[in-house]
Amino acid sequence: MNLSEISRSQLLTVDELTQRWVNSLYPVSAITLARWRRDSRGPKFLKIGAAGRIYYLLESILEFERDNNILLINQSTDANS
């Protein structure tokens, strides 16, 4: 995949990914994500720009969630319905 073919909607920042997983049965901190990047584990990521800002490919996140049985809990679900 060419970087010019990737739209912002296909990328999540570290904060967006930790927020996505905060209410899962598998919450992960930014520190854990950094360790995974260092150890070549976890979802695939890109470093973009001179500052090397980290972005995760949504496709890779979905694959990682599926492969690791990560269950996301929908906060908006009303238990009384």
C-alpha positions in Angstrom: 0.0 0.0 0.0 1.4 3.4 -1.1 1.3 6.1 1.6 -0.4 8.5 -0.9 -3.3 6.0 -1.2 -4.1 6.0 2.5 -6.7 8.4 3.8 -6.8 9.8 7.4 -9.9 7.7 8.0 -7.8 4.6 7.5 -5.4 5.6 10.3 -5.6 5.8 14.1 -3.2 7.6 16.4 -1.9 6.0 19.5 -4.5 7.9 21.5 -7.3 6.8 19.2 -6.2 3.2 19.4 -6.0 3.2 23.2 -9.4 4.8 23.3 -10.8 2.1 21.0 -9.5 -0.6 23.3 -10.1 1.1 26.7 -13.5 -0.5 27.0 -12.5 -3.9 25.6 -11.7 -7.0 27.5 -8.2 -6.3 26.4 -7.3 -2.7 27.3 -3.8 -1.6 26.2 -1.9 1.5 27.3 0.3 3.8 25.1 3.3 2.3 26.9 2.3 -1.2 25.9 1.9 0.0 22.3 5.4 1.5 22.4 6.8 -1.7 23.7 5.0 -3.7 21.0 6.4 -1.3 18.3 9.9 -1.8 19.7 9.5 -5.6 19.8 7.8 -5.8 16.3 4.6 -7.0 17.8 1.0 -5.7 17.7 -0.8 -4.0 14.8 1.3 -2.6 11.9 2.1 1.1 12.2 3.5 4.0 10.2 5.8 6.8 11.3 4.8 9.9 9.3 6.5 13.3 9.1 9.7 14.7 10.5 8.6 14.1 14.1 7.8 10.5 13.3 4.2 10.6 14.4 2.8 7.1 14.9 -0.3 6.0 13.1 -1.9 2.5 13.0 -3.5 1.2 9.9 -7.2 0.4 10.6 -7.0 -2.7 8.4 -4.1 -4.0 10.6 -6.0 -3.2 13.8 -9.0 -5.1 12.6 -6.8 -8.1 11.7 -5.0 -7.9 15.0 -8.3 -7.8 16.9 -9.6 -10.8 15.0 -6.4 -12.8 15.4 -6.2 -12.1 19.1 -9.9 -12.4 19.9 -10.2 -8.8 21.1 -13.8 -8.2 22.0 -14.8 -4.5 21.8 -17.6 -3.5 24.2 -20.0 -0.9 22.8 -20.4 1.8 25.5 -23.7 3.0 23.9 -25.5 -0.3 24.5 -28.3 0.2 27.0 -28.5 -2.7 29.4 -32.3 -2.0 30.0 -33.3 -2.5 26.3 
